[in-house]
Amino acid sequence: MAQEIPFTNQQASGVEPLAGGGVMSMNVVTDAAGAVFRRPGIRAYTEAPETPVNTSGIDGLFCTDDGMLLALSPGPGRTLYEVRGGSARQVQNALPGIRRPVFAQTEMIVAITGGREILKYIRASRIAEPLGGTPPLASHVIAHASRLLANDLIVNQTAVRYSDTAIGTTDYSGLENWSFAFPAGYIVASARPDNVQAIAENTNNVYVFGTGTTQVYGPDASAVYLPEGTREIGLGAPYSVIKQDQAFAWFDNYRRIQISDGRSYKDISAPIAKTLDGATDPSDAFGYRVLTGRADCMVWTFPTDGRTFVYQAGSGWGQWGGWDQATANYKPFSVLSHFLRTDTNTNVVGTTDGFVAELSEDAFTDLGEPIRAHIETGYVSRGTDRPKHCQCVRMTFRRGSTVGATGPQAWLSYRDRPGPWEPGIPIDLGGSGDTHPVLEFRSLGTYRRRQWRFEFTGTDELVLVSATEDFEVLEQ
């Protein structure tokens, strides 16, 4: 009898592994056919310098609709750069605040806030200066219905203030009118007096995330904004909100990850709930969306815990990280910021060591560092607790052409109870001309329940196309 070994990107570290819950999925993505790939790697980006833009890191990225990429170093004393044509130009020193930067684009300016005063980057003159009109000290700013909106961190933390309107490319003075009287003004998230943690927009609506509630507002001709719905779900990490087309996903106040369009809500984090419950300080989590040819991934990094969780649409949960060759251990993922350029479909990233780079499925290292990946299944019983004899494991691969130490390398391991694994079986992937090897491993013992692990690395492509086990159910 032959059945697949469930090497899939479906980590379920909150589910009992002896019952079959997948234990670990590290640095892998899958395609629609179930083939297993290493996650996208980090490579040099043609628009950016080959050296670090700022050695303190890059924790903010934004690309305007005319192709100007803006990058920010972490606070305090943070620096704003323009990145284009392989170089980086310093625009502004010392954006106020030490929080993660948030950007909002209008026809004439890009508003930027880092937890204090709002900065304006004037697109025509390419200079940056404080936004006028006494806007609130804010952690979040958005552009919606020809206005800017920002939360108020100091005066009224339950309020969202909005500017006057500005339309066209010659006069943005309306965006510097932040009076409390029409045509500017404010809205109060009054369903409950919980402080506003973040705001976001999806063209149609404004989403106001509080500590215990989420309220949705729509534009109104007479009242400017009117509430359209409120739910008893708050925000547990202010920078965890990810826009997914017309919906949003975020880490909520109950340590769950929700997806919602403001009307219906879905908890997608049940498979890793136990792991999220054990996070030391999840409030510093930040999120972003990675779109490649084969994967649509929502990525959340928890800096205090040094872990990055990834939800792949149509597949499930996994983790991403780097690899420390000196200690032979995984290390935190080096991506500190991300922006998806829709004009070129490029996943631009800022790294913890200051590079502006590209996350690409055609890259098999992180700027030269190897990417090690592995999958651990839960314990597989094959539908019966009777003993089974593993007659043969058959694995089909597609590999690149590099050979030697930098070529693809892989190992197969298993264990039949918690404790040490059996010694890993090196997988001989053949020479450079053998690009579609099919390998068999025969007579791998007997078991009632077995956990499998597949590991792979190298600086060339390797794809696990399929893995099956031929087994015989034995008499008791």
Summary of the structure (lengths in Angstrom):
residues: 476
radius of gyration: 24.9
end to end distance: 17.8
largest distance: 83.4
contacts: 1607
relative contact order: 0.16
helix: 4%
strand: 47%
